[in-house]
Amino acid sequence: MTQTSRRTWQNFDEMRKAAEEGDPAAQCYLGICYQTGQGVQQDYPEAVRWFKRAADQDDSSAQCYLGFCYQTGTGVPQEYGQAAKWFREAAELGDPAAQFNLGVLYETGQGVTQNYAEAVKWYHAAAEQGEPQAQFNLGVFYETGQVVPQNYEEAVKWYRLAAEQECAPAQCNLGLCFETGRGVEKNVREAVRWFCRAARAGDRTAQHNLGVYYATLEAAEQATAQSDAEPQAHEGAPAT
């Protein structure tokens, strides 16, 4: 949305009028309104109609939304080939969400021939623009060494960027890197800190890891307490 559009749209009716007169940013926003039911009765096919009008004018946000509609079958029959088409249009215009979504299609082979190298290419493009899910997925590729050379330091770099944007799986994986010393100096306290952040967001692996950590800690404390108590038990015993 341009600054001019923001100044012009004083209310919903003005935005709709701009859309009807062919403003692609207004058309995209009107599509979002129909998709979410904001200011109008929720109507998925109507949302698609407005996204399509804006997408045909090379509005990258509308192209990405339209791709999502085809990917999920929202307002149109589910069709991964069409999803890939519109994600690609937007991705090539630099839309980070579309770049990430296109990467997912290449990774899963939905609507395109499965191609991990292409997936990494688009994840990297989106990650460079700060897209947290793309940063996480890119980190996984570097950690596993699939398509790209295995590089734990590079994995940590991308996990951290995503983790700082509250991407829970990245927080969990970053915690594992700190726990094991992969790509970063081993630091159990840092590991627990990231596990806690991911666990609060509902990440089950992080919750499990925290449980294991605290159970191990409790067992160690009990063993220490027991070993400290044993000599005291013999202190009053007579010498033989």
C-alpha positions as CSV (number, residue, x, y, z in Angstrom):
1,M,0.0,0.0,0.0
2,T,1.5,3.3,-1.0
3,Q,1.5,6.4,1.3
4,T,-0.8,8.1,-1.3
5,S,-3.3,5.3,-0.8
6,R,-3.2,5.6,3.0
7,R,-3.9,9.3,2.8
8,T,-6.7,8.8,0.2
9,W,-8.6,6.0,2.0
10,Q,-10.4,7.9,4.8
11,N,-12.9,5.1,5.2
12,F,-14.0,1.8,3.8
13,D,-16.2,3.3,1.1
14,E,-13.3,5.3,-0.3
15,M,-11.1,2.2,-0.3
16,R,-13.8,0.2,-2.1
17,K,-14.3,3.0,-4.6
18,A,-10.5,3.1,-5.3
19,A,-10.6,-0.7,-5.8
20,E,-13.5,-0.4,-8.2
21,E,-11.6,2.2,-10.1
22,G,-8.7,-0.1,-10.6
23,D,-6.2,0.7,-7.7
24,P,-4.4,-2.7,-7.2
25,A,-3.5,-1.9,-3.5
26,A,-7.1,-1.1,-2.7
27,Q,-8.2,-4.3,-4.6
28,C,-5.8,-6.4,-2.5
29,Y,-6.9,-4.8,0.7
30,L,-10.6,-5.3,-0.2
31,G,-9.8,-8.9,-0.9
32,I,-8.3,-9.2,2.6
33,C,-11.5,-7.7,4.1
34,Y,-13.6,-10.3,2.3
35,Q,-11.3,-13.1,3.4
36,T,-11.3,-12.0,7.1
37,G,-14.8,-10.6,7.3
38,Q,-13.4,-7.2,8.3
39,G,-16.0,-4.5,7.5
40,V,-17.9,-6.8,5.2
41,Q,-19.6,-10.2,5.3
42,Q,-16.9,-12.9,5.0
43,D,-17.0,-14.2,1.4
44,Y,-14.0,-16.3,0.2
45,P,-14.9,-16.3,-3.5
46,E,-15.3,-12.5,-3.5
47,A,-11.9,-12.3,-1.8
48,V,-10.4,-14.3,-4.6
49,R,-12.1,-12.1,-7.2
50,W,-10.4,-9.0,-5.8
51,F,-7.1,-10.7,-5.3
52,K,-7.2,-11.8,-8.9
53,R,-7.9,-8.3,-10.2
54,A,-4.9,-6.9,-8.2
55,A,-2.7,-9.9,-9.0
56,D,-3.3,-9.3,-12.7
57,Q,-1.8,-5.8,-12.2
58,D,1.4,-7.3,-10.7
59,D,0.5,-6.5,-7.0
60,S,2.8,-9.0,-5.3
61,S,0.8,-9.1,-2.0
62,A,-2.3,-10.0,-4.0
63,Q,-0.4,-12.6,-5.9
64,C,0.8,-14.2,-2.7
65,Y,-2.7,-14.1,-1.2
66,L,-4.1,-15.7,-4.4
67,G,-1.5,-18.4,-4.2
68,F,-2.5,-19.1,-0.6
69,C,-6.2,-19.4,-1.7
70,Y,-5.2,-22.0,-4.3
71,Q,-2.9,-23.8,-1.9
72,T,-5.6,-24.1,0.8
73,G,-8.7,-24.3,-1.4
74,T,-10.1,-21.2,0.1
75,G,-12.7,-19.6,-2.2
76,V,-11.4,-21.7,-5.2
77,P,-10.8,-25.4,-5.7
78,Q,-7.5,-26.5,-4.2
79,E,-4.9,-26.5,-7.0
80,Y,-1.2,-26.6,-6.1
81,G,-0.1,-25.8,-9.7
82,Q,-2.0,-22.5,-9.6
83,A,-0.6,-21.8,-6.1
84,A,2.9,-22.3,-7.4
85,K,2.2,-20.0,-10.4
86,W,1.0,-17.1,-8.2
87,F,3.7,-17.6,-5.5
88,R,6.3,-17.6,-8.3
89,E,4.9,-14.3,-9.7
90,A,5.1,-12.7,-6.3
91,A,8.4,-14.3,-5.3
92,E,10.1,-13.0,-8.4
93,L,8.8,-9.5,-7.5
94,G,10.6,-9.9,-4.1
95,D,7.7,-10.8,-1.8
96,P,9.2,-12.7,1.1
97,A,6.0,-14.6,2.1
98,A,5.6,-15.8,-1.5
99,Q,9.3,-16.8,-1.6
100,F,8.9,-18.9,1.5
101,N,5.6,-20.5,0.3
102,L,7.2,-21.3,-3.1
103,G,10.1,-22.9,-1.2
104,V,7.6,-25.1,0.7
105,L,6.1,-26.3,-2.5
106,Y,9.5,-27.2,-3.9
107,E,10.4,-29.0,-0.7
108,T,7.1,-31.0,-0.6
109,G,6.7,-31.4,-4.4
110,Q,3.2,-29.9,-4.4
111,G,2.4,-28.2,-7.7
112,V,6.0,-28.4,-8.9
113,T,8.6,-31.2,-9.3
114,Q,10.2,-31.7,-5.9
115,N,13.6,-29.9,-5.9
116,Y,15.4,-29.3,-2.6
117,A,17.9,-27.0,-4.2
118,E,15.1,-24.7,-5.5
119,A,13.5,-24.9,-2.0
120,V,16.8,-23.7,-0.4
121,K,17.1,-20.9,-3.0
122,W,13.7,-19.5,-2.2
123,Y,14.1,-20.0,1.5
124,H,17.4,-18.1,1.4
125,A,15.8,-15.3,-0.6
126,A,13.0,-15.0,2.0
127,A,15.3,-15.5,5.0
128,E,17.5,-12.6,3.8
129,Q,14.4,-10.4,4.0
130,G,13.7,-11.5,7.6
131,E,11.0,-14.1,7.1
132,P,11.3,-16.2,10.3
133,Q,9.9,-19.5,9.0
134,A,12.2,-19.4,6.0
135,Q,15.1,-18.7,8.4
136,F,14.2,-21.7,10.4
137,N,13.9,-24.0,7.4
138,L,17.2,-22.8,6.0
139,G,18.8,-23.5,9.4
140,V,17.5,-27.1,9.2
141,F,19.1,-27.6,5.8
142,Y,22.4,-26.3,7.0
143,E,22.2,-28.5,10.2
144,T,21.4,-31.6,8.2
145,G,23.7,-30.9,5.3
146,Q,21.0,-31.6,2.8
147,V,21.7,-29.8,-0.6
148,V,24.1,-27.4,1.1
149,P,27.3,-28.3,2.9
150,Q,26.7,-29.2,6.5
151,N,27.5,-26.1,8.5
152,Y,26.4,-25.9,12.2
153,E,27.6,-22.3,12.6
154,E,25.4,-21.2,9.6
155,A,22.5,-23.2,11.1
156,V,22.9,-21.4,14.4
157,K,22.9,-18.1,12.6
158,W,19.6,-18.7,10.9
159,Y,18.0,-20.4,14.0
160,R,19.0,-17.4,16.1
161,L,17.4,-14.9,13.7
162,A,14.2,-16.8,13.6
163,A,14.2,-17.5,17.3
164,E,14.5,-13.8,18.1
165,Q,11.3,-13.3,16.1
166,E,9.6,-15.9,18.4
167,C,9.7,-18.8,16.0
168,A,9.2,-21.6,18.5
169,P,10.8,-24.5,16.5
170,A,13.9,-22.3,15.9
171,Q,14.1,-21.5,19.6
172,C,14.0,-25.2,20.4
173,N,16.6,-26.1,17.8
174,L,18.8,-23.2,19.0
175,G,18.5,-24.6,22.5
176,L,19.6,-28.0,21.2
177,C,22.6,-26.4,19.6
178,F,23.6,-24.8,22.9
179,E,23.0,-28.1,24.8
180,T,25.2,-30.1,22.5
181,G,27.7,-27.4,21.5
182,R,26.9,-27.7,17.8
183,G,27.9,-24.5,15.9
184,V,28.2,-22.6,19.2
185,E,30.0,-23.0,22.5
186,K,28.2,-25.4,24.8
187,N,26.1,-23.5,27.3
188,V,23.4,-25.4,29.2
189,R,22.0,-22.2,30.8
190,E,21.4,-20.7,27.3
191,A,19.9,-24.0,26.1
192,V,17.4,-23.9,29.0
193,R,16.6,-20.3,28.3
194,W,15.7,-21.0,24.7
195,F,13.8,-24.2,25.6
196,C,11.8,-22.1,28.1
197,R,10.8,-19.6,25.4
198,A,9.9,-22.3,22.9
199,A,8.0,-24.3,25.6
200,R,5.9,-21.3,26.6
201,A,4.9,-21.0,22.9
202,G,3.7,-24.6,23.0
203,D,6.6,-26.4,21.3
204,R,6.3,-30.0,22.5
205,T,9.9,-30.9,21.8
206,A,11.1,-28.0,23.9
207,Q,8.7,-29.0,26.7
208,H,10.0,-32.5,26.6
209,N,13.6,-31.3,26.7
210,L,12.9,-29.1,29.7
211,G,11.3,-32.0,31.5
212,V,14.3,-34.2,30.9
213,Y,16.6,-31.3,32.0
214,Y,14.7,-30.8,35.3
215,A,14.4,-34.5,36.0
216,T,18.1,-34.9,35.5
217,L,18.8,-31.9,37.7
218,E,16.5,-33.3,40.5
219,A,18.1,-36.7,40.3
220,A,21.6,-35.1,40.5
221,E,20.5,-33.0,43.5
222,Q,19.1,-36.1,45.3
223,A,22.3,-38.0,44.7
224,T,24.4,-35.1,46.0
225,A,22.2,-34.8,49.1
226,Q,22.4,-38.5,49.7
227,S,26.2,-38.6,49.4
228,D,26.5,-35.6,51.8
229,A,24.3,-37.4,54.3
230,E,26.1,-40.7,54.3
231,P,29.2,-39.6,56.1
232,Q,27.1,-37.9,58.8
233,A,25.3,-41.1,59.5
234,H,28.7,-42.7,60.6
235,E,30.1,-39.8,62.5
236,G,28.7,-41.0,65.9
237,A,29.7,-44.7,65.4
238,P,32.5,-46.0,67.8
239,A,35.8,-46.9,66.2
240,T,36.6,-50.6,65.8
